[in-house]
């Protein structure tokens, strides 16, 4: 991937007939907007972090459900064994 060069962009726009101030302003806006782009690596890292958080939440939920089911089975066993 080629890095964006605002000076080259300004020169290209000037060569196409734009005023230097306009060309510089456009090149600056384009350069600033590139900072907001997401790269594949950044996206992958963020997705992995989100997946890890969801797996931890899922594990906690399953642990809670298993504990609740175990408690219910124990209560039912206790009630049935007293009869």
C-alpha positions as CSV (number, residue, x, y, z in Angstrom):
1,X,0.0,0.0,0.0
2,X,1.4,3.4,-1.0
3,X,1.5,6.1,1.6
4,X,-0.5,9.2,0.8
5,X,1.7,12.2,0.1
6,X,-0.1,15.5,0.3
7,X,2.6,17.4,-1.5
8,X,2.4,15.1,-4.5
9,X,-1.4,15.4,-4.4
10,X,-1.2,19.2,-4.3
11,X,1.2,19.2,-7.2
12,X,-1.1,16.9,-9.2
13,X,-4.2,19.1,-8.5
14,X,-2.2,22.3,-9.4
15,X,-1.1,20.6,-12.7
16,X,-4.8,19.9,-13.4
17,X,-5.6,23.6,-13.0
18,X,-6.6,24.1,-9.4
19,X,-5.4,27.1,-7.4
20,X,-2.6,26.2,-5.0
21,X,-4.6,27.1,-1.9
22,X,-7.5,25.0,-3.0
23,X,-5.2,22.1,-3.9
24,X,-3.5,22.3,-0.5
25,X,-6.9,22.4,1.3
26,X,-8.2,19.4,-0.6
27,X,-4.9,17.5,0.0
28,X,-5.1,18.3,3.8
29,X,-8.7,17.1,4.0
30,X,-7.9,13.9,2.3
31,X,-4.8,13.4,4.5
32,X,-6.9,14.0,7.7
33,X,-9.7,11.7,6.6
34,X,-7.2,8.8,6.0
35,X,-6.6,8.8,9.8
36,X,-10.1,7.6,10.3
37,X,-9.7,4.6,8.1
38,X,-9.7,1.2,9.6
39,X,-6.9,-1.2,8.6
40,X,-7.4,-4.9,8.3
41,X,-5.0,-5.5,11.3
42,X,-6.9,-3.0,13.5
43,X,-10.2,-4.5,12.6
44,X,-8.9,-8.0,13.3
45,X,-7.6,-7.0,16.7
46,X,-10.8,-5.3,17.7
47,X,-12.9,-8.3,16.6
48,X,-10.6,-10.7,18.5
49,X,-11.0,-8.6,21.6
50,X,-14.8,-8.5,21.2
51,X,-14.9,-12.2,20.7
52,X,-12.8,-12.8,23.8
53,X,-15.2,-10.7,25.9
54,X,-18.2,-12.5,24.5
55,X,-16.6,-15.9,25.3
56,X,-15.9,-14.8,28.9
57,X,-19.6,-13.7,29.2
58,X,-20.8,-16.9,27.7
59,X,-18.6,-18.9,30.1
60,X,-20.0,-17.0,33.1
61,X,-23.5,-17.5,31.9
62,X,-23.0,-21.2,31.4
63,X,-21.4,-21.5,34.9
64,X,-24.4,-19.8,36.4
65,X,-26.9,-22.0,34.5
66,X,-25.0,-25.2,35.6
67,X,-25.0,-24.0,39.2
68,X,-28.7,-23.2,39.1
69,X,-29.5,-26.6,37.5
70,X,-27.4,-28.4,40.1
71,X,-29.2,-26.6,42.9
72,X,-32.6,-27.4,41.4
73,X,-31.7,-31.1,41.0
74,X,-30.4,-31.1,44.6
75,X,-33.7,-29.6,45.9
76,X,-35.8,-32.0,43.9
77,X,-33.7,-35.0,45.1
78,X,-34.1,-33.8,48.7
79,X,-37.8,-33.5,48.3
80,X,-38.1,-36.9,46.7
81,X,-35.9,-38.7,49.2
82,X,-38.0,-37.5,52.1
83,X,-41.1,-39.3,50.9
